[in-house]
Amino acid sequence: MRSVYAKVLAWSLGTLVLSLVAFLGVSIFVSMRNTGRGGPFERFEISLMSFAVDAHESGGAPALRTAMTRIDGQLPGRHFLLASDGRDLLTGEDRSAILAASRAGFPPRYRGHIVDAVHTSDGRYFYVSLVDPPLEFWRYVPYYLLILAAVAVLCWLLASQIARPLVALTRTVERFGAGDLAARTTSRRKDEIGELGRAFDRMAERIATLLTAERRLLQDVSHELRTPLARLSFAAELACAGEDRAEAQEILRKEIRRLSDLVGALLQVTRSEGEPASSNMEPLPLDEVVEEVVSDCWFESDSRDCRIQYQPRSEACVCGDRELLRRALENVVMNAIRYAPQGSAVEISLAADESLARVSVRDYGPGVPEEALSKIFLPFFRVDSARHTDTGGMGLGLSIASRSVSLHHGQIRAENALPGLRVTIEIPLA
């Protein structure tokens, strides 16, 4: 059987039948043990026989009648005290046929009644009981079948509860595998099957997000590569024409440098997201990294006629990859320099509290619309989609910074400082 439904139903019904057989077997075994030789029922009858024999020997027929009447009133069935030849000591009737039936078959029967007999050690007296059969199996077969049908319905419901959501999950997985990225189980069950469905939904959501991001990345990369490739083609034509080879070589170098930066940035994003174990995490002074970034960015700030104001307020030691942190801080600072007005300042500060180191970078540029603040850390996002790479970069700097900070279990956020934009990086202290 390959169906979970059939397996659950078969195992449930098999367990029910086995339990019923075991119940009947144990009942018969206990009954035989209790009614057999030396059992508690035999000892009880011996005590009743002793009571009747004592009454007969001490008081004759009147005392025996009183004793037997008392026994008949308290116990079901009919009870007799017989002599060794089968004569009833109370009425004088011949009951040898009952006595003979007590010695034949198991259980012994006489005219539909079960016969049970015990005798004294000297064989003079026999105590005989005639009782109705306590259980007749075939008489109760309809009730057993009714219980079996009810349990079978319950087993069917159980199998349905287990198999139906699995079938639905299988169909959802097949739809998702066929390309329907919106397929979800939306399970509300509280058991393990519901947890499986919700785990699949989380996995499907993650896969859909990754595939969407990959498609977006491919589209953006193809868009970004189109312009430098076109310029490279134009520069190659100029070099071949020989009219202005120096200008053509300069264009070639510039576009090749842009392509190299783009590829390097993409590799950095991939390394940060896909290979966290490859990062070289170690304790390092964050203030030294910030000072190194400030020193490296002086030339860029001078060329754009702005200045960098760095205010180290405290020392901070964090656990991280020095190159990743340096690249993240450098991208944030370079982004601020890119949009800083001429003659303005880019303010950088470093502070630390009991658990976090906080680096803040502020420019006095145009800022960012409020609805775009949460998007500026996405790859290739620009506030102005028509902005050229000469003025707006490739849209990867803040994305790389965000991923690098996330790799260090930190946070990065942006807010309008009015005027300008303030980007804050928080990293746990070592």
N, C-alpha and C positions, 0 to 999 in steps of 0.2 A: 504494500500500500504506500503510495507516494503522497497521498493527501493527508495533511495534518488533521483535517476534520474527521476523516475515516479512522485515523489512528487513535485520536482522543476518544471517539465514540466506541471503538472496539475495545480499547483498554478499560474504559469505564464500565461497559457492559460485562466484560470478562471479570473485572474485579467484583462486580455485583454478584454474578453467578457463583464465583469462587467463595465469596462471603456467605452466600445462602447455603451452599453445600457444606461449608465448614460449620455453620451454625447448626444445621441438622445433625451432622456427625457428632459434634460436641454434645448436643442435647441427648442423642441416643446413648452416647457413651456415659454421660452423667446419670441418665435414668437407669441404665444397666448396672452401674456401680452402686447406685443407691438402693436398688431393689434386689441386687444379687446377694449371694451368701456373705454374711458378715457385714453387710451394709447397715446404715442407720435405720432403714425401714424395717429390716429383719429384726434388729434389736428392739425396735419399738413394738413389733408384733409379739415378740417373746415376752415382753413385759405385760402386754395385754393378756396373753395366754396365762401367764402366772397369776394375774389378777382374777381371771375367770376360774382357773383350777382351784385356787384358794377358796373362792366363794362356793364352788361346788362341794369341795371336800369338807368345808366347815359348816355350811348351812343347807346343803342339798339343793333340790330344784328351786325352791323359792329364792334362795340367795343367788343362785346362778341366773335366774330370770332377771333379778334386779341388776346384776352386773352386766348382762348382755344388753338389757334395755338402756343402761347408761352408756355402754360402748356405742350402740346403734344411734343414740341421740347425739353423740359428739363426733362421730366419724361417718363419712359417706359410705354407701354400700351396705351389704348384709354380712353378718359375722356369726360364726357357729363354733361351738366347742363339741368336737366329735370324739367318740371312742376309737380305739384302734381298728375296729371293724367297720367304721363309717357311720355308726348310729349316732344321731343327734342326742346329746345328753339332756337337752332341755325339752324337746318335743317327742323324742323317741323315733323320729323318722329316719329312714335309711338314706343317707347322703353319701354312700360309697362311690357313686358316679362322680360327684364333685371331688372327692378325695383322689379318685383315679385320674381325673383330668388335671389335677395339680401336679402330677408326675410326668405329664406328656407335653412336649413342645415348649417353645419359648417365643413370646410369653404364653404360659398355659391359659387356656380359655374354656369356658363352659357356658353354652347358650349366649354367646356374645359378650360375656363378662370375663374379666381377667381374674384368674384364681391364684391366690397366694396362700400358702399353708406352711405352718411351722409345727413342730411336735416337741414333746418333752423328751428328756434324755432317755427315759425308760420306754418310750414309745407307747405309753398308755393313752395319752391325750394328743389331739390334733386341733390346732386353732386355724380355721379357714375363713378367708375374706373373699367376697365376691364384689368387685368394683367395676364401674364402667371404664373403658379405655380412656386415659387422660388425653391422648392425642391420636387422631386418625389422619395420617398425612394426606390421603386422597380427598378427605373431607375439606381440607383447607387449601387445596390446589387453586380454586378460583381466587382466593384472597392473595395467595402468593403471586398469581399472574397479574392481579390488579396492582400490587406493590411493584412488581417488575415493570409493568407498563408505565407507572408514575415515575420510577427511577430512570427508565429509558428516556422519557421526555426531558427529565432534568439533565441527563447526560447529553442529549441532543442540544439542549440550550447551552450547556457548558462548551460543547464542541463548537457551536456556532459563535459563541462569544470569543473563543480563541482563534478560530480559523478565519472568520469574516474580516477582522481588522488586518490580519496578515495578507489576505487576498487583496484588500484595498491598498495596503502598503506596497505589495508587489506591483500592482498596476501603476501606482504613483512613481515608483522607481523606474518602471519601463518608460513611462511618459517623460520623466526627467532625462533618462538615458537617450531617448529619441530626439532630444533637443528642446523640450518644453521646460525652460528654466524656471517658469512660474509654478510648476507642479509642487504642491505641498500636501502633507497628510492632515494638518490642522487637527491632530488628535487631542481629545479632551479626557481620555482615559487616565486614571490615576495609578495603573499598574505598570508592570515592566513593558508590556506592549505599547502603552502610551509613551513611556520614556523612550522606547526605540523610535517611535514615530517622531517625537519632538527632537531627538538626536539627529534623525535624518533631515528634518526641517532646518535645523541649525547648520548642518553640513551643506545642504542644498543652498541655503542663503549665502554661506561663505563662498561656495563654488561659483554661484551666480555673480556675486560681487567681484570675485577674482577674474572671471571671464569677461565681465563688463569692463572692468578696469584694464584688462589686457587689450580688449578691442579699442577702448579709448586711447590707450597708450600707443597702439600701432597706428591709429589714425593721426594722433598728434605727432608721433615721430615722423610719419610720412609727410605730414604738413611741414614740420620743421626742416626736414631734409630737402624739401623741394627748392626752397630759395637758395641755400648755399650751393646746391648742385647746379642750379641754373646759372649762378654767378661763376662757378668753376667752368662750366661749359662756355660761357661768354668770354672768360679770361683766357681759356685755351684757344678760342678763335682769335682773340687779339694777339696772343703770342705767335700763332701761326701766320697771321697777316703781317706781323713785324712792324706795325705802325708805332706802337708804344709798348715795348716789351717790359720796361721797368714798371709801368703801371699795371700791366697784366700780371707780372710776378708778384707785385704787392697784393693784388686782389686774390691771387691763388693762395698766398701765404695766409692772408686774413681768413679766407673761407675754410682753408684746411684747419686753421687753429680753432675756428668755431665748430667744425665737425668733430675735432678731437675733444673739445670741451663737452660737446653734447654726448659723445660716446662715453667719456669718463664719468659724466654725471649720471647717465643711465646705469653704468656699471656700479656706481656708488649706491644708487637706489636699490638695485638688485641684491648687492652684497648686504645691505642693511636689513632688507626684508627677508631674504631667502636663506642666508647663512649666518645666523646670530652666533653660532659657535666659532666662527672664524675670527671674531673680534678679539683683540688682545686686551682683556679687561685687567686693570691693575690700579692700585691707589696712585693718584696723581694730584698735584696742587692745581686747582682750577684757576687761581689767580695768575699762575705762570702762563697757562694756555691763553687766557684773555690778553695778557700783555704781549704775547707773541702775535696774536691776531691783530692787535692794535698797531704793532710795529710793522706788520706786513701790509696793512691797509693805508699807511700814511701816504704812500706814493699815489694811490688811487684818489684819495681825498684831496691832495694838492692839485692833481690834474683837473679836478672838477671844482676847484676854488671853494672848498669847504674844509672844515677842521674837525678833528676828533677830540672830544673831551672825555677822558677816562677818570673815573672816581672809584678807586678800590677802597671799600669801606672795611673789609675784613679779609682774612685768609680762609680758604675753603679747600678741603681735601675730599675728593670724590673717587669712586671706583669706576673706571671706564676706559675706553679706547681713546688714546690721546689724539690720533689722527681723525677719528670720527668726530670727536668733540671740537677739534680745531676747525674741521671743515664746516660743521654746523654753525659755529660762531662766526666764522668768516663769511658764510653765505648771508647770515642775517645782517652783519655789518655792511657788506657790499651792497645789499639791497637798500639799506638806509642811505648809503652814500649816493647810490644811483638816483634817488628821488629827493635828495637834500637840495634846497635852493642855494644858489651861489652866495658865498659870504656867511652861510648859516653853519651851525654846529651839529655834529652827530654825538649825542651824549650816551656814554656807556658807563654802567655802574655794576659793581659786584657786592653783594651782601649775603650774609648767612645767618640763620637762626639755629635752633637746636637740632633740626633734622634736615633742612634744605639749604642748598646754595642757589642763589637767585641772581641771574644776569639779565640786566635790562638795557635795551638798545632803543634810543628814540631819535627820530629825525623831525625836521620842521617842514616837511613837504606837504603835498596835498591830502595825505591820508587815504583812507579806503572807505567806500560806502559800507554802511552797517551790514547790509545784507550779504556783502562779499567777504566779511571778516573771517567767517568759518571756512571759506573756500580757497583762501590764498595759499594754504599749505598743500593743495592738491597739485599733482604733476601737470605742468604746462598751463596752469590757470593764470590768466592775466585779467586785471580789472577791465582793461580795454582790449577786447579780443582783436582789434585791428591794429594794435600797437606793434611796431616793427622791432626786431631783435636789437637794433642799434640803440633803442631807448628803453626797452622793457625787458631785456634778457630773454632767456628761453623758458622761464616759468618753472625751473627745476630747483632753484636755490633754496627756497623756503620748504619745498617738499622734502629735499634731502635733509634739511635741518630738522624737520618734524620727525622723520624716520630715525635719525640718529639719536634724538632726544628720547624717543619711545624705546629704543634699544637699551638706553640707560635707565629705564623705568621712571623717566621724568615727564614733564609736561611743557608744552610751548603754547603760548596764546598771544593774540594781537588785539590791540585796542586803540581807538583814535584818541590822541592826546590833545587835539584841538589847540594849536595846529600840530599836524604831523601824525606819525604812527609810532606806537610803542610796542615792541615785541619783547616778551618776558619768557625766559627759560628757567625752569626749576628742575634741579637734579638732587636726588637724595645724597646726603653726605656719607662718606665711607665710614 
